[in-house]
């Protein structure tokens, strides 16, 4: 229970942090990487909340958009 709450908090803060970096950086490459990391953190957040289907789907969509 405590581990799940810890990982939800960590991935939630990571998603928010990388989301802020998307709009605060002037480099387009850094912004794109921050967006990728933010969306991956959202996928990991789904996995931490034990919604495996949504988590894997989110991560697969992120990877497909980069390639």
C-alpha positions in Angstrom: 0.0 0.0 0.0 2.7 2.5 0.9 4.9 1.5 -2.0 2.0 2.1 -4.4 1.3 5.5 -2.9 5.0 6.3 -3.2 5.3 5.4 -6.8 2.0 7.3 -7.7 3.5 10.4 -6.0 6.9 10.0 -7.7 5.5 9.5 -11.2 2.8 12.2 -10.7 5.5 14.7 -9.8 7.7 13.6 -12.6 4.8 14.0 -15.1 4.1 17.5 -13.8 7.7 18.5 -13.7 8.4 17.4 -17.3 5.1 19.0 -18.4 6.4 22.3 -17.0 9.7 21.8 -18.8 7.9 21.4 -22.1 6.7 25.0 -22.0 9.7 26.6 -20.2 12.5 25.5 -22.5 13.5 27.3 -25.7 15.0 24.3 -27.4 12.6 22.3 -29.5 14.6 19.1 -29.0 14.5 19.4 -25.2 10.8 20.2 -25.3 10.1 17.1 -27.4 12.2 14.9 -25.0 10.4 16.4 -22.0 7.1 15.7 -23.6 8.2 12.1 -24.2 9.3 11.7 -20.6 6.1 13.3 -19.3 3.9 11.0 -21.3 6.0 8.0 -20.2 5.6 9.1 -16.6 1.8 9.2 -17.1 2.0 5.6 -18.4 4.0 4.5 -15.4 1.5 6.3 -13.2 -1.2 4.1 -14.7 0.9 1.0 -14.1 1.5 2.1 -10.4 -2.3 2.4 -10.0 -2.7 -1.2 -11.3 -4.4 -0.3 -14.5 -2.0 -2.3 -16.7 -3.9 -2.0 -19.9 -4.0 1.8 -19.9 -0.4 2.0 -18.8 1.0 -0.3 -21.5 -1.3 1.4 -24.1 0.0 4.9 -23.1 3.6 3.8 -23.3 3.1 2.1 -26.7 1.4 5.2 -28.1 4.3 7.4 -26.8 6.9 5.1 -28.4 5.0 5.0 -31.7 4.8 8.8 -31.9 8.5 9.2 -31.5 9.4 6.6 -34.2 
